[in-house]
Amino acid sequence: MNIHFKEVFAGKVVNKKLTFNTGMDEFPRYVLEYLIDNYCSEETFDEDFERVKSRLRENFVHGAEAERIRSHIRENKEHTLIASLEVRLVETEDKYWGSISAINESYVNIQEGLVRQYPMLLAGGMWGTITLTYDENEVHNKKIRPFKVLDFTPFQISMIDIREFIEKRKEFNDSEWLDILTNSFGLDPNQMTRREKLLYLSRAVPLVESNFNMIELGPRETGKTYLFRNVSYYAHVLSGGKATPAGLFINLNTGNVGLVGTREAVVFDEIANTDFTDPKAMVSIMQGYMQDAKFSRGKKEILAFGSIVMVGNLDVQGKLPHEKYYHLFEPLPSYLQVEALIDRLHYYLPGWEVPKITPDSSSKDYGFITDYFCEIMHELRRVEVLGPLKNRFELLDGAGQGPGLTSRDVRAIHKTLSGLLKLMYPHGQVTDVQLEELLLIAMEGRQRIRNQLHLMAPGEYHPVKIGAHMVRTEKAIFPTLLEGNRKAHIETPTQPLVGEIMGLAVVGEQGIVLRFEMQTTKGHGRIIPLGSMQRVMRESVEAATQYIKSHAVDLGVPPDWSENYDIAVLATMMAMPKEGPSAGVTIVTGIVSALTGRLVRHDLAMTGEITILGKVLGIGGVQPKLMGAIDAGIKTVILPAENERDVQNLPEYIRKRVQIEYVSDIQQVINLALLEKPAHPTEEKNVA
């Protein structure tokens, strides 16, 4: 295939193997590949590359050398650099100024002809060979501006023929083309499965699809930002540090448009460590932009096309997200865990499925020259592929428990699919099998977002099962999410046990099942609360104890238990402080089970405050508690009768998924939760 590939795309292909392990990692890949492609042959590579490195040593400026090079230019009146040149228009002077960060100079005189010749200088800048002169007589606004660009030769391709590229794509089958793309990204396709290649390909969707909002969370060392740093100079990566509305959107003082309006993708690297100044205002602006592709500050409204990408780390367990996460947006800062913001994301890339980068991961074959490929992706943003294919599938909700897919769901899937099609099949010639493959990936990314939104706000986001009906084949397809088989957040008993009982709690805004264990030992009536119980919950233990003492006979508890036994009451998840009165009914029932040997139903959970007279009082957090029970597989939930009205106001799909028993006193709870026949007499055992 390599021979054919080099013939079809002659002059636009490079042996990627030669560009790795060169010891020149400080340069963007397109700079290095330009020099290798223009000055090195494969037959005499080592010798040729030594000359390239010699040239780089002569013309490249390291940070510490900036002032020395400035002085050198002043003394010699001329010097050639290899650096990045960026240009801006200063309207108040009606003049273009160049910036060369390598020499710490932001007022470099530049000819307007160069700016017209290379418009990319105004859109993030270009790397190239810069010949500078020094003229102390150059004065502007009474300030000496001596540095001047005499000549500029870019390392980046400024013009490409997208129609030629699309036509030549037809020369390769889909497997060959996927390997070509993978090599072009700098990775060895032979080290990856087809799914891994497609997931990596989905990282490039923000570069070919305008206003595409994506998040990737996964383990470290998977190269989350490599593509944006090394393959596209149209992207900008923010690595931690401060992110301001002025820098991202528009500066109210100067009127200058920020990164979102000037770059094709803004990537928030290490999103958990990004310092958003005024987070509330930032989230508000981002929400608006991610929805409408517009932002405004003051009276100025800007239409922009930049994609928003968030990447960050997420702990894994095996090959899946760690079970400690209740939902998969927990690694984000709390101010970004906003449902309205998350709902505007189009795609959640499962970073835990992307292989880690190793020394063997780099490409060992031919791929597109990076600057050519970068320009191709830039031009693909203007290509329409999806439109003629929309009549070949119909999106649907297979769950049937709510109003169905939202317009945001549909838009997200369409945009993801559009980007994948542009990369894989820019000519639009797609079989049903090929369309299904990419459609499943697009649906999966949105399904993952909807699943987490349901966990975060179950009342607002009903369950959906995103699928598609393929028109030609009459086939219904649904994505499979590997993390859907993650271990439940809390393990529940698989059979009735003595002294082990499920309560319901709210952690943050999420409901969970909280397991309690009660154990009796020989003693003198001590009650031992364990598991980081706080003051109010400890008082619930005392209230439970008082009630049991006064109703021992009615409960079937030995009257002398307080003289002969100690009882340990453990709330599991010991590292988490536990507070509140709603575990009262759980504690009473568990202690009674331990003292009588009666088994506790394993398919049941409960919540409710108690009094020393045995009354059950209402509690808060009904909806998240019920959702926590449903997620854990609980079949029956005991609730205070006072909360019946709260339940009636919940969505029907919640009420239908669990049986609810309403109680007003402790005896009702005991009758529902404990099986009649004691397992063992209390006198003969220790109950755990």
Steps between C-alpha positions, in 0.01 A plus 500: 500500500789737575610512137146572386452757774820685406402495134145629553603773746843576360674785681257488792628189677784447745650198674379567853760265647770750408329780692495329838783455749697779338574684822319806358175476695496875575380566145145453379473192281418697187828695539708186535322322216543801273876498555527122461286495187691785336857429606525126570483190284434156645817360343730754669275598788755498785742722311228734374336531839828605659496798264139573602597493867796726427268747333261484793780561747603804297156649443275381784485716812473336840327701770814593688664629183237759408693806617826376346328456162341846525843644559642294213238639261576855618872462448482314167192676361363170365433147625293200396282322755292185506203608709128569513379831356162640604342816360230732635336813364519806726210713378606815683821501298353346185798267503588132522743396772675169521576309821794262537484346846838330451672839536239657731400754238139601428562805279667368187450694178354282225407564140129500420574286196617214723182522705286482185711213370476302824168585671560226756746739665190677633340177626739367758823551309727280289834329550767570246836652415502870590766739378514801732674834457569771755447868427520740796344771283163318485280713728125468559303712744826647626632154588790324333381174337823375342418136416369433150407183305701504179390156380277217620480140375233298679533135593128455455307442184289801426289363212354154441247348262230332711321366192820322394534349848139373499538348155824323590342360818301268273820308422497327841261271688382594848757286688788639295374855548457459876860380525617798290322739735639324807854525361437865418410558865841354589382163633572145391170345381643152546500557876130587512164332450257644249287644781805667656587657164145631461498642854829676430352624173209649695752726676540678166128578459536847663753584228269417208163594651422858603360569847550144617500456879683196632637363825753224556576367847734209546825377651827684463749449217246437223598807297175692545644826365772366268279539193418862580857595591680331213263443210298820485625855530138615490445365851605660827570298814448660841704300751365588841562856610243777472218513249319831478195619307721765341758247383246248374221716363542880483698764686261777599782753532661444161221335304740222398337163434641213704611147417153358438449752222845463341585129532319197363529307824570615855617212716484515878776264606497370858153650534491428875800732547377782278444818698189667366491856627139575590382140438130589510535761225725272296257208515215728397689629196615149406146362521371767265783453254481120499129526420486777240860547380473862612629693796456854617659717764367847536311601185716304258382161367744275317429198280785251525580148379753371753445159659520455877697200623547401865750231595597374842599203708272231636606206715435156357442157645616240251382638167199689637445821698555445871190398693556791740341733246125526534491678164773547241520879527620491861865575401385845380512796738169541680418822315517311169273219622204700377234300319418781257869521397548124475185462290663722238788256452468301181734212573663329799806309382572202730866572575526179702478305171782691330837321535785672681784646298817289519834507312349243261188708432652740247442454130746289304348560160397770254239762576398844383741785560358668807456850359320358194273289717435797728385708204287214372317480833461877491336482157282202598315732740337650190411166337150352534482120512218411741213680324438246220528212750242615757218321318672165556438489878253620760605568858276355771465447875476131581422560870151632443481639855493869421440752224786359290816658362550872532612734225837516674533122483428501127731794429782342700477170314478671162805718567712210624396283207568786258855540630575127484364481145715793388809322629420149376277554196534860378379385155166395651517145363393300807347154529232426758752299703749789499228749592383280788854478640546876521140564608544261794806695617312830470199366690720344766669832575165673555350203688785525750412864564129426541572214741702728725244781482237254619718411798565866578143627458258208458191719524606720212671245277293188442668173395560464126629214290639666191473293185438523129280333243693429180256571218643275230554190715211553747756438772491658847842573650592605853846581638656295779686691771767289665481702820133408522615182673694689766474364851213657689595792722381310809482123522168373632441160667411211271294321769322582828746548789482570870600849609583623149260759363484762223434866573477792255712813509591802288867576431540839337201495268502125432297239679675180609424181684683496834556162659475463879629206702394418859688253717418369850765378742502408869504819702304740718271695269750729328407644158812556287446728194761450228560638151559875555149566633446864590294647784147481357544143373641398839186643656298279264688200641411611854135552404492153343650347812247673726209383287624138499546504880141617553345262244722193538213259557298624201808471278593150615826624654623335821405739786846465659693574180633828636655315794663222297591636158691783332395611152732645235328713234713551188419732209725386215707734276685581823714781359190706419344700789131418538244737640126546522199332661367305200683178591287460813270227365797314353685497832197379700423221255862385480538485880175303534625255236828454687328446836231263372689315227233589243622532142481835318359507146791560259288661228383783721633839613352760732523856626318692772547691824378341826381617838536321834127425482550310173361753255656528153547856377552637150841558341656700215670394179227258395578508128878444514451230766254314280734529202785368713283202595402436138862519382600247767231254394277544807145372439315651800553827688345588835415869532327709767131554428568874518701472177222346289412836348867553400496169315180585312677803353784290357516387134305184428807315378649525850183392682458198272849363558477433873228388745447754776359412841383790718528471881416716799642289787790268573292184531388538138865519397588188700213306346606595145876460534556195723415142418298320762719205583810579709825373357657421839422577861684814611642318802701259285668726246688805397313664217692676222 
